Every structure is written in C-alpha cells, then in structure tokens.
Amino acid sequence: MKLPRAVFRYVEHELYNYDLTRKELEELRQEIISLSASPGFVAVNGTGVSDSTGRKAVKLITNAAIARMTRTLAAIDRALMRLADHHRQLFGLKYQKGLPWQEICMCMHIERSTYFKYREELVHMVALEMGLLKNVA
C-alpha cells in the first residue's frame, strides 16, 4: 500500500529530526526537574511542607510536548527494531548523517532501486508504528 504523500513527508520529517527530538525531550525533562520550588508553598496534609517533587512529576507526566515527543521516538524505535539491519543502516546514513542517496548506495553497496525500496519500507513501518496507517494483512 502506497503512503499518502503528506504522511510520507511527515514521517520523513520526524525521522530527520529524531536526534534533535531526543535532545529536546531530555532538555525539557531536565528543565522541569531542575525548576526550583515556587516562592510560596502548598500545604500538604496540613503540614505546610511543599511537595515540589510531586508537582514536577505531574508536569513531566502531563506535559503535552513531552508526551508527543515520547510517542514519536518510541514509534521510530519500535519500527527500527522490527526492521532488518539494512533499514537501520539506511536510517543512520540518510536521516542521521544526512548523506545523499548516491553516497548511501555506495556505502551500502546497493542499487538505486534498492535504496528507494528500503526507504519506502522504513517510512511505511514508522507510519504504522505511529498509528498513521492501518496495518493491512
């Protein structure tokens, strides 16, 4: 089944930004964790003790950006685990190193048509894992 062009482009965008997304996710988590307690405190169980750790945990769990990035990275990771080594190699060369398809073909010792087949399979599997496509058996 051929992917709609918009889905293909969206998935490729996420693949190209995989490392950046992972970095931004970690920075966002660290930012929330390292926030100092607010000037006022919230009474917990009438003790007058601030529960800054609890607030940080709630922010980590409920932050929409963290949730989206986590789902996207997990979907890509699941897809890469399900695919063959040559797909993972293609992912590293194309989406992480940014090599042009001609260089990738030389590095992987594959033909142009094989490169595009592997690329299509990789993007298709990620789209499935992201829930952007129904699995047709």
Backbone as numpy.savetxt, mean C-alpha at the origin, in Angstrom:
# Nx Ny Nz CAx CAy CAz Cx Cy Cz
-9.95 -11.33 -18.04 -10.80 -10.14 -18.04 -9.91 -8.90 -18.04
-10.15 -8.03 -18.99 -9.37 -6.80 -19.10 -9.88 -5.78 -18.07
-8.93 -5.15 -17.40 -9.27 -4.14 -16.41 -9.73 -2.86 -17.09
-10.71 -2.17 -16.52 -11.04 -0.83 -17.03 -9.80 0.05 -16.89
-9.61 0.94 -17.83 -8.41 1.79 -17.87 -8.23 2.58 -16.57
-9.32 3.13 -16.04 -9.22 3.92 -14.81 -8.74 3.07 -13.64
-9.19 1.84 -13.55 -8.76 0.94 -12.48 -7.28 0.62 -12.65
-6.89 0.30 -13.89 -5.49 -0.02 -14.17 -4.58 1.14 -13.76
-4.96 2.34 -14.14 -4.15 3.52 -13.82 -4.09 3.78 -12.32
-5.22 3.60 -11.63 -5.26 3.80 -10.18 -4.34 2.80 -9.47
-4.43 1.53 -9.88 -3.60 0.50 -9.26 -2.13 0.79 -9.53
-1.80 1.17 -10.76 -0.40 1.49 -11.05 0.08 2.69 -10.22
-0.78 3.66 -10.03 -0.43 4.80 -9.17 -0.07 4.31 -7.77
-0.87 3.42 -7.24 -0.60 2.89 -5.89 0.69 2.07 -5.88
0.96 1.33 -6.95 2.20 0.55 -7.02 3.42 1.46 -7.08
3.35 2.50 -7.89 4.46 3.46 -7.98 4.71 4.14 -6.64
3.67 4.36 -5.87 3.78 5.08 -4.60 3.89 4.17 -3.39
4.10 2.90 -3.61 4.16 1.91 -2.52 5.16 2.33 -1.43
6.39 2.60 -1.80 7.41 2.95 -0.80 7.09 4.28 -0.11
6.60 5.25 -0.87 6.22 6.54 -0.30 5.06 6.38 0.67
4.09 5.57 0.30 2.94 5.33 1.18 3.39 4.68 2.47
4.28 3.69 2.37 4.80 3.02 3.57 5.51 4.03 4.47
6.30 4.92 3.88 7.03 5.94 4.65 6.05 6.92 5.31
5.07 7.39 4.54 4.09 8.34 5.07 3.26 7.70 6.19
2.93 6.42 6.04 2.16 5.73 7.07 2.95 5.67 8.37
4.21 5.32 8.27 5.05 5.24 9.47 5.21 6.62 10.11
5.40 7.66 9.29 5.53 9.02 9.83 4.25 9.47 10.53
3.11 9.16 9.93 1.84 9.53 10.53 1.62 8.81 11.85
1.95 7.54 11.88 1.83 6.78 13.14 2.74 7.36 14.21
3.99 7.66 13.83 4.93 8.23 14.79 4.49 9.60 15.28
3.92 10.39 14.38 3.42 11.71 14.76 2.32 11.59 15.82
1.43 10.66 15.62 0.34 10.47 16.59 0.89 9.95 17.91
1.80 9.01 17.84 2.36 8.41 19.06 3.17 9.43 19.85
3.90 10.29 19.16 4.78 11.22 19.86 4.10 12.52 20.30
2.81 12.67 19.99 2.10 13.86 20.44 2.13 13.92 21.96
2.48 15.09 22.48 2.48 15.22 23.93 1.04 15.35 24.41
0.84 15.06 25.65 -0.51 15.17 26.22 -0.99 16.60 26.11
-2.27 16.76 25.89 -2.83 18.10 25.77 -2.72 18.82 27.11
-2.71 20.17 27.09 -2.53 20.93 28.32 -3.53 20.55 29.41
-4.77 20.34 29.01 -5.76 19.91 30.00 -5.71 18.41 30.11
-6.31 17.87 31.12 -6.34 16.42 31.22 -7.78 15.99 31.36
-7.98 14.76 31.00 -9.32 14.20 31.07 -9.37 13.27 32.27
-10.34 13.49 33.11 -10.47 12.63 34.28 -10.92 11.24 33.84
-10.22 10.25 34.30 -10.55 8.86 33.99 -10.90 8.18 35.30
-12.12 7.67 35.38 -12.59 6.99 36.60 -12.50 7.89 37.83
-12.65 9.17 37.61 -12.64 10.11 38.74 -11.29 10.30 39.38
-10.22 9.80 38.77 -8.90 9.90 39.39 -8.16 11.17 39.00
-8.59 11.81 37.92 -7.90 13.00 37.45 -6.63 12.66 36.69
-6.47 11.39 36.31 -5.29 10.96 35.56 -5.62 11.02 34.07
-4.73 11.60 33.30 -4.92 11.71 31.86 -4.67 10.36 31.21
-5.48 10.05 30.23 -5.30 8.80 29.48 -4.80 9.12 28.08
-3.59 9.71 28.00 -3.05 10.09 26.70 -2.75 8.88 25.84
-2.35 7.79 26.45 -2.08 6.57 25.68 -3.35 6.06 25.03
-4.43 6.10 25.75 -5.72 5.66 25.21 -6.16 6.54 24.05
-5.99 7.85 24.20 -6.35 8.77 23.12 -5.50 8.52 21.87
-4.22 8.26 22.08 -3.34 7.99 20.95 -3.76 6.70 20.24
-4.11 5.69 21.02 -4.55 4.42 20.43 -5.82 4.61 19.61
-6.75 5.39 20.14 -7.99 5.66 19.41 -7.69 6.41 18.11
-6.78 7.39 18.17 -6.42 8.13 16.95 -5.78 7.21 15.92
-4.92 6.31 16.37 -4.27 5.37 15.44 -5.29 4.46 14.76
-6.29 4.05 15.51 -7.30 3.12 14.98 -8.32 3.83 14.11
-8.67 5.05 14.46 -9.76 5.73 13.76 -9.31 6.68 12.66
-8.02 6.91 12.51 -7.53 7.85 11.50 -7.80 7.27 10.12
-8.55 7.99 9.31 -8.95 7.51 7.98 -7.75 7.34 7.04
-6.80 8.23 7.10 -5.63 8.12 6.23 -4.81 6.87 6.57
-4.65 6.62 7.86 -3.92 5.42 8.28 -4.65 4.17 7.81
-5.95 4.15 7.95 -6.74 2.99 7.54 -6.62 2.75 6.03
-6.71 3.81 5.23 -6.62 3.66 3.77 -5.24 3.18 3.36
-4.20 3.80 3.91 -2.84 3.40 3.55 -2.55 1.96 3.97
-3.02 1.58 5.15 -2.81 0.22 5.63 -3.49 -0.79 4.73
-4.73 -0.51 4.33 -5.46 -1.42 3.42 -4.77 -1.54 2.08
-4.30 -0.42 1.54 -3.64 -0.43 0.24 -2.34 -1.22 0.29
-1.51 -0.96 1.28 -0.25 -1.68 1.40 -0.47 -3.17 1.63
-1.45 -3.51 2.44 -1.74 -4.92 2.71 -2.21 -5.62 1.44
-3.02 -4.95 0.64 -3.50 -5.54 -0.61 -2.33 -5.79 -1.57
-1.43 -4.84 -1.68 -0.27 -5.01 -2.55 0.61 -6.15 -2.03
0.84 -6.19 -0.73 1.65 -7.26 -0.13 1.02 -8.64 -0.37
-0.31 -8.73 -0.20 -1.00 -10.02 -0.44 -0.86 -10.44 -1.90
-1.03 -9.49 -2.81 -0.91 -9.79 -4.24 0.50 -10.28 -4.57
1.50 -9.60 -4.05 2.88 -9.99 -4.32 3.19 -11.38 -3.77
2.60 -11.72 -2.63 2.81 -13.05 -2.05 2.16 -14.14 -2.91
1.04 -13.80 -3.54 0.32 -14.78 -4.36 0.96 -14.98 -5.73
1.71 -14.01 -6.19 2.28 -14.05 -7.53 3.67 -14.70 -7.53
4.15 -14.99 -8.72 5.45 -15.64 -8.89 6.60 -14.66 -8.68
7.79 -15.22 -8.58 8.99 -14.40 -8.37 9.20 -13.37 -9.47
8.89 -13.74 -10.72 9.11 -12.78 -11.81 8.20 -11.57 -11.69
7.01 -11.73 -11.08 6.13 -10.58 -10.84 6.73 -9.66 -9.77
7.29 -10.28 -8.72 7.91 -9.48 -7.66 9.14 -8.75 -8.20
9.89 -9.42 -9.08 11.06 -8.79 -9.69 10.61 -7.61 -10.56
9.56 -7.80 -11.32 9.02 -6.72 -12.15 8.57 -5.55 -11.26
7.90 -5.86 -10.16 7.45 -4.82 -9.22 8.65 -3.99 -8.75
9.72 -4.67 -8.35 10.90 -3.96 -7.87 11.55 -3.09 -8.93
11.67 -3.63 -10.13 12.35 -2.89 -11.20 11.50 -1.74 -11.73
10.21 -1.99 -11.95 9.35 -0.99 -12.56 8.84 0.03 -11.55
8.21 -0.45 -10.50 7.48 0.44 -9.61 8.35 0.98 -8.47
9.41 0.28 -8.11 10.25 0.80 -7.04 11.50 1.51 -7.59
12.11 0.93 -8.62 13.31 1.57 -9.19 12.98 2.50 -10.35
11.79 2.34 -10.94 11.37 3.23 -12.02 12.09 3.02 -13.35
12.55 1.80 -13.59 13.24 1.52 -14.85 12.25 1.47 -16.01
12.68 1.86 -17.21 11.82 1.75 -18.38 11.68 0.29 -18.80
10.62 -0.02 -19.55 10.33 -1.40 -19.88 11.46 -2.06 -20.66
12.18 -1.31 -21.48 13.27 -1.88 -22.26 14.38 -2.42 -21.35
14.72 -1.65 -20.32 15.75 -2.09 -19.36 15.27 -3.27 -18.55
14.00 -3.25 -18.19 13.44 -4.36 -17.42 13.51 -5.65 -18.24
13.18 -5.56 -19.52 13.27 -6.73 -20.39 14.69 -7.28 -20.44
15.67 -6.38 -20.52 17.07 -6.83 -20.54 17.47 -7.46 -19.20
17.09 -6.81 -18.10 17.44 -7.33 -16.76 16.81 -8.69 -16.49
15.57 -8.85 -16.92 14.84 -10.08 -16.63 15.00 -11.12 -17.75
15.65 -10.75 -18.84 15.84 -11.64 -19.99 14.50 -12.13 -20.52
13.61 -11.17 -20.78 12.29 -11.50 -21.30 11.98 -10.64 -22.52
11.03 -11.09 -23.30 10.57 -10.35 -24.47 9.61 -9.25 -24.05
9.40 -8.30 -24.94 8.48 -7.19 -24.70 7.08 -7.70 -24.36
6.59 -8.66 -25.10 5.24 -9.18 -24.86 5.12 -9.84 -23.49
6.20 -10.51 -23.05 6.20 -11.14 -21.73 6.16 -10.08 -20.64
6.92 -9.00 -20.84 6.91 -7.89 -19.88 5.49 -7.36 -19.69
4.81 -7.09 -20.80 3.46 -6.53 -20.70 2.47 -7.54 -20.12
2.68 -8.82 -20.38 1.83 -9.86 -19.78 2.03 -9.88 -18.26
3.27 -9.89 -17.80 3.56 -9.89 -16.36 2.99 -8.65 -15.69
3.16 -7.52 -16.35 2.64 -6.25 -15.80 1.13 -6.32 -15.65
0.44 -6.79 -16.66 -1.02 -6.92 -16.62 -1.44 -7.87 -15.49
-0.75 -8.99 -15.35 -1.07 -9.96 -14.29 -0.87 -9.34 -12.91
0.22 -8.61 -12.73 0.51 -7.96 -11.45 -0.57 -6.96 -11.09
-0.89 -6.07 -12.01 -1.89 -5.05 -11.75 -3.26 -5.69 -11.51
-3.58 -6.72 -12.25 -4.85 -7.42 -12.10 -4.97 -8.04 -10.70
-3.90 -8.69 -10.24 -3.93 -9.32 -8.92 -4.06 -8.27 -7.81
-3.38 -7.15 -7.95 -3.49 -6.09 -6.95 -4.92 -5.53 -6.95
-5.50 -5.35 -8.12 -6.87 -4.86 -8.21 -7.83 -5.82 -7.51
-7.61 -7.11 -7.69 -8.44 -8.11 -7.00 -8.29 -7.98 -5.48
-7.05 -7.88 -5.02 -6.79 -7.79 -3.58 -7.32 -6.49 -2.99
-7.37 -5.44 -3.79 -7.90 -4.16 -3.32 -9.43 -4.13 -3.35
-10.03 -5.16 -3.91 -11.49 -5.21 -3.99 -12.04 -4.36 -5.12
-11.22 -4.03 -6.09 -11.65 -3.20 -7.21 -12.21 -4.03 -8.36
-12.12 -5.33 -8.21 -12.50 -6.23 -9.27 -13.01 -7.51 -8.65
-14.05 -8.06 -9.18 -14.55 -9.32 -8.67 -13.74 -10.45 -9.26
-13.45 -11.47 -8.46 -12.71 -12.62 -8.93 -13.62 -13.49 -9.75
-13.31 -13.64 -11.02 -14.10 -14.44 -11.93 -13.40 -15.78 -12.09
-14.05 -16.84 -11.61 -13.43 -18.17 -11.67 -13.82 -18.88 -12.94
